[in-house]
Amino acid sequence: MSFTVRILGCGSALPTTYRNASAQVVQYNGAQYLVDCAEGTQMLMRKYKVRFASLNHIFISHLHGDHFYGLFGLLSSLSLMGRRGTVYIHCPAGLQEMLLSPTSPLNLDEMDLNLEFVPLDPDGFSLTFESRRLEVYSFPLKHRIQTWGFIFREKSSQPNIRKEVITKYGLSIAEIVAIKDGGDLKLSDGTIIPNSELTVNPPEPKSYAYVSDTVKVDSIVPGISGATVLYHEATYDNALAQRAVETFHCTAGQAAEIAQAANAGMLVIGHFSGRYRSVKLLENQARQIFPNSVAACDGMEIVIKE
């Protein structure tokens, strides 16, 4: 299954000429999932050829403007494009009131687009979306206001039947289904062929964790353990650890410590303060603790693979 992430913006509160504020698109098996939506997100979606038509789910981590102000324009554009059906917005409860209030710039009476709000659970890891092959969990972080992270997890697949086995034993559809469900094969003479000789294990499920604005929160580690790729905010370099505490953010080193504790496959750091034109210092600091670290940049595509 295709599983990628397109970074649309990896800056913090103040957009700059070299870095946009937070937004990214997770693509899984042809479906697009928008995670955060800063100003200018829809323009970046066009720039990087993200298909608006397949956008059915939007995940908003918290209600600071650099994470959701672009939502008003995006929803208006979807309506102008003639989009029908439902868009599900997984978000803090207060966003619904903002979007639907009489003073909102959105005129829902003139929109054929239906908005359905899915409030995020403030207590622990909680399933907020599920499809046949994918689950998305939200989890609380620690910022100046209520904030959540998200983890996109593939569901475990059934084992694959060895091709030669089907021909060798002339398996019926019913037998194939039973074997994929974990059963052994009983031959006509009573011989039992164990399931382990009939199947091969499927690929390990892949996952992508998104940790938005937060101080270092060790309690999230069990829930994101083994993430194939972890995106973690790293607003400041290590020398500004006290500033990070004061503003409820993380340093590059702290992000790397979380990746190391979670045994992540890869760490991508982002949400950089506008004071950094180059983030090579932060990338190097992360790599000193967690070698497989990379700094995000706008337009980066991350392929989630084993």
Backbone torsions as a table, in degrees:
resi	resn	phi	psi	omega
1	MET	NA	135.0	176.7
2	SER	-69.0	132.2	-176.3
3	PHE	-146.3	105.8	-177.9
4	THR	-137.1	163.6	174.4
5	VAL	-130.7	131.2	174.9
6	ARG	-109.3	117.5	177.0
7	ILE	-79.7	115.7	177.3
8	LEU	-91.5	-32.2	178.4
9	GLY	-156.5	137.0	-177.0
10	CYS	-132.0	21.0	177.1
11	GLY	-92.9	177.0	179.7
12	SER	-100.0	-147.3	-165.6
13	ALA	-58.7	-38.7	-177.2
14	LEU	-99.7	111.0	176.4
15	PRO	-64.6	148.0	179.8
16	THR	-124.1	175.8	178.4
17	THR	-73.1	-11.6	-177.6
18	TYR	-116.9	0.4	-179.2
19	ARG	-159.4	126.5	177.1
20	ASN	-87.2	164.1	178.6
21	ALA	-79.1	179.1	-163.1
22	SER	-63.3	125.3	169.3
23	ALA	-172.0	142.4	173.8
24	GLN	-157.0	157.2	-179.0
25	VAL	-118.7	123.7	173.0
26	VAL	-94.1	126.1	177.9
27	GLN	-111.9	126.6	177.5
28	TYR	-137.2	117.9	176.1
29	ASN	52.2	41.5	175.9
30	GLY	91.6	-17.2	179.4
31	ALA	-90.9	147.2	-178.4
32	GLN	-112.2	135.3	178.2
33	TYR	-127.4	119.3	-179.8
34	LEU	-88.5	129.0	178.7
35	VAL	-115.4	112.7	-174.1
36	ASP	63.2	158.1	-169.5
37	CYS	-154.6	75.4	178.6
38	ALA	-69.9	171.6	174.4
39	GLU	-53.1	141.5	175.9
40	GLY	82.2	3.7	-176.5
41	THR	-60.2	-42.4	-176.8
42	GLN	-65.6	-31.9	176.3
43	MET	-66.9	-38.8	178.7
44	LEU	-70.1	-33.9	175.6
45	MET	-61.2	-40.7	177.0
46	ARG	-66.8	-43.1	-178.3
47	LYS	-58.1	-41.5	-176.3
48	TYR	-100.2	14.8	171.2
49	LYS	59.7	43.5	172.6
50	VAL	-83.6	127.6	-174.8
51	ARG	-77.4	115.2	178.8
52	PHE	-62.2	-37.1	-171.0
53	ALA	-60.5	-29.0	-176.2
54	SER	-96.8	13.2	-179.5
55	LEU	-89.4	104.2	-179.0
56	ASN	-113.4	-17.5	-177.0
57	HIS	-132.7	130.7	178.6
58	ILE	-123.6	133.8	-177.8
59	PHE	-117.9	119.9	-178.7
60	ILE	-112.5	122.7	-173.0
61	SER	-75.6	-36.9	179.5
62	HIS	-169.1	171.9	-170.3
63	LEU	-100.9	46.5	163.7
64	HIS	-95.2	141.0	-170.0
65	GLY	-55.4	-32.8	-177.4
66	ASP	-73.9	5.3	177.2
67	HIS	-121.4	-8.6	-179.1
68	PHE	-147.1	-4.2	-177.1
69	TYR	-61.3	-25.8	179.3
70	GLY	-74.2	-8.3	-176.0
71	LEU	-66.9	-36.2	-179.1
72	PHE	-60.4	-48.3	179.9
73	GLY	-67.7	-38.9	-179.5
74	LEU	-62.7	-46.3	-179.4
75	LEU	-65.9	-38.5	176.5
76	SER	-61.5	-42.1	179.6
77	SER	-65.9	-40.3	177.4
78	LEU	-58.7	-40.6	178.3
79	SER	-66.0	-44.4	179.7
80	LEU	-63.7	-28.4	178.9
81	MET	-79.0	-1.3	179.0
82	GLY	83.6	17.5	-179.7
83	ARG	-63.3	134.4	177.7
84	ARG	-115.8	176.4	175.0
85	GLY	87.0	-159.1	-171.9
86	THR	-114.1	136.2	169.2
87	VAL	-112.2	124.6	-178.6
88	TYR	-94.0	126.7	-179.7
89	ILE	-113.6	109.4	-179.8
90	HIS	-90.0	112.9	-164.8
91	CYS	-161.1	167.3	170.0
92	PRO	-59.2	147.7	-173.7
93	ALA	-57.7	-32.8	-176.3
94	GLY	-66.4	-18.2	-177.1
95	LEU	-68.4	-35.4	180.0
96	GLN	-58.8	-44.8	179.6
97	GLU	-62.6	-40.7	179.5
98	MET	-62.3	-44.6	-175.2
99	LEU	-74.7	-29.5	-173.6
100	LEU	-103.7	-2.0	-177.1
101	SER	-67.1	157.8	179.4
102	PRO	-59.4	-24.5	-179.6
103	THR	-91.6	0.1	179.7
104	SER	-65.8	142.0	176.6
105	PRO	-68.9	-11.7	177.8
106	LEU	-82.6	127.7	175.3
107	ASN	-103.1	89.9	-174.0
108	LEU	-66.6	-23.3	178.5
109	ASP	-65.7	-23.5	-179.6
110	GLU	-101.3	4.9	-178.4
111	MET	-108.2	132.2	173.9
112	ASP	-82.2	-8.6	-179.3
113	LEU	-74.3	130.9	177.1
114	ASN	-100.6	129.6	178.1
115	LEU	-105.0	128.4	175.3
116	GLU	-120.9	124.2	-174.9
117	PHE	-98.1	131.9	178.6
118	VAL	-115.1	101.6	-177.7
119	PRO	-67.6	142.5	-179.2
120	LEU	-82.9	141.6	-178.1
121	ASP	-79.4	126.6	-178.9
122	PRO	-77.5	-5.4	-173.6
123	ASP	-114.0	102.1	170.8
124	GLY	69.7	-170.0	-179.9
125	PHE	-75.7	127.6	-173.8
126	SER	-138.3	134.2	178.5
127	LEU	-69.7	121.6	179.4
128	THR	-113.0	-16.2	178.2
129	PHE	-154.0	143.7	177.6
130	GLU	-147.7	133.4	170.7
131	SER	-122.6	-172.3	-176.9
132	ARG	-63.2	-32.4	-174.6
133	ARG	-118.8	-5.9	-170.8
134	LEU	-137.4	143.9	172.7
135	GLU	-126.4	144.3	175.1
136	VAL	-124.8	124.8	177.9
137	TYR	-111.2	142.9	171.1
138	SER	-103.2	156.0	177.2
139	PHE	-151.8	140.6	-176.6
140	PRO	-72.7	143.8	175.3
141	LEU	-113.5	-168.9	-179.1
142	LYS	-130.5	100.9	-178.7
143	HIS	-132.7	-173.1	-179.1
144	ARG	-67.6	-26.1	172.5
145	ILE	-129.4	171.6	179.3
146	GLN	-57.7	129.0	-175.6
147	THR	-141.4	146.2	-179.0
148	TRP	-127.1	153.9	165.9
149	GLY	-107.0	173.8	179.7
150	PHE	-138.9	148.0	170.9
151	ILE	-131.3	126.9	178.4
152	PHE	-97.4	118.8	-176.6
153	ARG	-123.8	129.0	168.4
154	GLU	-65.8	145.1	172.2
155	LYS	-79.5	152.6	177.7
156	SER	-64.6	140.2	178.5
157	SER	-96.7	159.8	173.8
158	GLN	-72.4	156.5	176.8
159	PRO	-63.4	155.6	177.9
160	ASN	-94.9	136.4	177.7
161	ILE	-79.0	135.1	177.1
162	ARG	-62.3	131.4	-175.0
163	LYS	-58.4	-40.4	-176.5
164	GLU	-67.3	-23.7	-178.9
165	VAL	-67.8	-38.6	-178.4
166	ILE	-60.3	-45.4	179.9
167	THR	-71.8	-43.4	-175.5
168	LYS	-58.6	-42.3	-176.0
169	TYR	-105.5	1.6	179.5
170	GLY	55.9	50.5	-172.6
171	LEU	-66.4	138.9	173.7
172	SER	-83.9	168.0	177.7
173	ILE	-59.1	-42.6	-179.1
174	ALA	-62.5	-39.7	179.4
175	GLU	-68.2	-39.6	178.3
176	ILE	-61.0	-45.4	179.9
177	VAL	-61.6	-43.9	-178.9
178	ALA	-64.0	-39.5	179.7
179	ILE	-68.1	-41.9	178.4
180	LYS	-64.4	-26.4	176.6
181	ASP	-81.9	1.9	175.2
182	GLY	106.7	1.7	-176.7
183	GLY	-79.4	158.0	172.3
184	ASP	-85.4	172.1	177.5
185	LEU	-111.0	127.3	177.4
186	LYS	-104.7	119.0	179.9
187	LEU	-80.5	168.6	-176.6
188	SER	-63.3	-25.9	179.1
189	ASP	-89.4	6.9	177.9
190	GLY	93.1	-6.3	179.3
191	THR	-66.8	137.1	178.7
192	ILE	-104.4	123.0	174.8
193	ILE	-100.3	114.0	-176.8
194	PRO	-65.5	150.5	-177.4
195	ASN	-56.1	-34.3	-177.1
196	SER	-64.0	-23.9	178.4
197	GLU	-88.9	-9.0	-176.3
198	LEU	-103.2	-19.1	-171.4
199	THR	-130.0	164.6	169.3
200	VAL	-123.1	146.2	-178.5
201	ASN	-65.3	142.6	176.8
202	PRO	-72.8	165.7	175.5
203	PRO	-59.5	149.6	176.3
204	GLU	-62.8	136.9	178.0
205	PRO	-59.3	140.1	179.3
206	LYS	-97.7	159.6	-179.3
207	SER	-151.1	155.7	178.4
208	TYR	-134.4	121.7	-179.9
209	ALA	-108.4	136.6	179.9
210	TYR	-119.9	112.4	179.0
211	VAL	-109.1	107.3	-177.2
212	SER	-81.2	-159.6	-173.7
213	ASP	-56.4	125.4	-177.3
214	THR	-172.3	156.2	161.7
215	VAL	-76.6	173.3	178.6
216	LYS	-65.3	124.6	-177.8
217	VAL	-123.9	98.8	-177.6
218	ASP	-67.0	-22.8	-176.5
219	SER	-67.8	-14.8	179.1
220	ILE	-80.7	-13.8	-172.1
221	VAL	-56.6	-47.5	-179.5
222	PRO	-59.1	-36.5	-177.1
223	GLY	-74.6	-23.3	178.8
224	ILE	-109.0	10.7	-176.7
225	SER	-56.5	132.3	177.3
226	GLY	78.1	10.9	179.2
227	ALA	-54.9	132.7	178.6
228	THR	-60.6	-45.7	175.3
229	VAL	-134.8	134.1	175.6
230	LEU	-116.7	122.2	169.7
231	TYR	-98.6	121.4	-176.1
232	HIS	-132.0	134.3	177.7
233	GLU	-60.3	142.1	177.1
234	ALA	-146.7	72.8	-171.7
235	THR	-64.9	-33.7	-173.0
236	TYR	-127.5	160.8	171.1
237	ASP	-80.0	167.4	-171.5
238	ASN	-61.7	-27.8	-179.3
239	ALA	-67.7	-16.4	-178.2
240	LEU	-107.0	35.4	-178.6
241	ALA	-59.4	-39.2	-179.8
242	GLN	-67.8	-40.1	175.7
243	ARG	-60.8	-39.0	177.9
244	ALA	-60.9	-43.3	178.8
245	VAL	-62.7	-44.7	-177.3
246	GLU	-63.2	-32.0	-176.9
247	THR	-103.9	6.5	179.8
248	PHE	59.9	50.1	176.3
249	HIS	-129.9	-176.3	-178.2
250	CYS	-120.9	161.0	170.0
251	THR	-96.9	168.5	177.6
252	ALA	-60.7	-41.4	180.0
253	GLY	-64.0	-38.7	179.3
254	GLN	-67.0	-39.0	176.0
255	ALA	-60.7	-42.0	179.7
256	ALA	-65.8	-35.3	177.6
257	GLU	-64.3	-38.3	176.5
258	ILE	-65.8	-44.1	179.1
259	ALA	-60.7	-41.6	179.6
260	GLN	-65.1	-46.3	-179.4
261	ALA	-64.0	-34.1	-178.7
262	ALA	-84.8	-3.5	-178.2
263	ASN	54.6	45.0	179.0
264	ALA	-69.6	156.7	176.8
265	GLY	-77.3	-37.9	-177.3
266	MET	-150.6	144.7	175.9
267	LEU	-114.2	130.4	171.5
268	VAL	-116.6	119.3	179.2
269	ILE	-97.1	149.2	-178.6
270	GLY	-160.6	-162.7	-176.5
271	HIS	59.6	49.3	-174.1
272	PHE	-77.9	139.6	173.1
273	SER	-58.4	146.9	179.4
274	GLY	-66.3	-10.2	178.5
275	ARG	-69.8	-16.2	-176.9
276	TYR	-102.4	108.5	170.9
277	ARG	-75.4	-43.5	172.7
278	SER	-106.4	138.8	-179.7
279	VAL	-111.6	21.4	-179.8
280	LYS	-61.5	-36.5	177.9
281	LEU	-59.5	-45.9	-179.0
282	LEU	-65.9	-41.0	178.5
283	GLU	-61.2	-43.4	179.7
284	ASN	-65.3	-38.8	178.2
285	GLN	-64.3	-40.7	177.1
286	ALA	-64.1	-41.5	-177.0
287	ARG	-67.2	-25.6	177.6
288	GLN	-64.2	-27.1	180.0
289	ILE	-101.4	-43.7	-177.4
290	PHE	-129.1	96.3	-170.7
291	PRO	-55.9	-35.0	-177.7
292	ASN	-87.4	61.9	179.6
293	SER	-116.8	147.3	177.3
294	VAL	-144.8	144.8	176.1
295	ALA	-84.1	134.6	177.3
296	ALA	-69.4	156.7	169.9
297	CYS	-145.1	152.6	-178.4
298	ASP	-60.6	132.7	-178.6
299	GLY	92.3	-10.8	-179.5
300	MET	-59.2	137.3	172.0
301	GLU	-110.4	128.0	179.3
302	ILE	-109.8	123.8	176.4
303	VAL	-95.3	120.4	-180.0
304	ILE	-86.0	109.3	-178.6
305	LYS	-142.2	165.8	-177.7
306	GLU	-63.4	NA	NA
